[in-house]
Amino acid sequence: MYKSCSCKSKFNAVFMKNLEWYLDYVYDGYKKGLFSKIGKNVLEIGAGTGINLKYYRPGINLTVIEPSREMLDYFLEKAKKYPLNIHVKQGFAEELPFENESFDAVVSTLVLCSIKSPQKAMEEIKRVLKKDGYFIFIEHVKAPENTITNKVQRFVQPVWKWTFEGCDVQRDTGKLIEAYFPEVQYKTIRFNSPFIPVNYHIIGYAKKSQS
């Protein structure tokens, strides 16, 4: 059952839909490399408006989970264009309704910043990921201390978090991922973006070990 519509959710869905061209411009090269690691059965958390659909290989089994009905409306319309086996669920990353070790890969792009309990989400991601499976991520993160971006982040945090439905511009997501996945590789990149509070990103992947 879809959740009821809210003005804020609708605003964010429209905002992200209209920002797709810019996100494609910024992340396209990185996504092509990361998504090449993806196997047959994939879960994408916070699938949003479907901006990642074009990076999946034809014929894969793609399961997506997204809490926003408004985002899913855009996603479902876009999904019609792609030759993928898509299964859609409305829900939250903290409570994934899937069996242990169900997926070859889990994908998260610009999602972990706004999850209420990122620790719980990481536990769930690791649980549903098969051994030797990959967690693929692109996330904006807290800027280094004493940088202009960090000062801007602290200043705008309350309003930003309210406007963008919990988006935390000072979340240290790299350390969070490292705590759950010892086998992790990522780059920290500062983009020259007009969106100063989200200039710093981590881009990479983690592998679930056999042990």
Buried (B, 14 or more C-beta within 10 A) or exposed (E): EEEEEEEBBBBBBEEBBEEBEEBEEBBEEBBEEBBEBBBEBBBBBBBBBBBBBBBBBEEBBBBBBBBBBBBBBBBEEBBEEBEBEBEBBBEBBBEBEBEEBBBBBBBBBBBBBBBEEBEBBBBBBBBBBBEEBBBBBBBBBBBEEEBEBBEBBBEBBEEBBEBBBEBBBBBEBBEBBBEBBEEBEBEEBEBEBEEBBBBBBBBBBBBBEEE
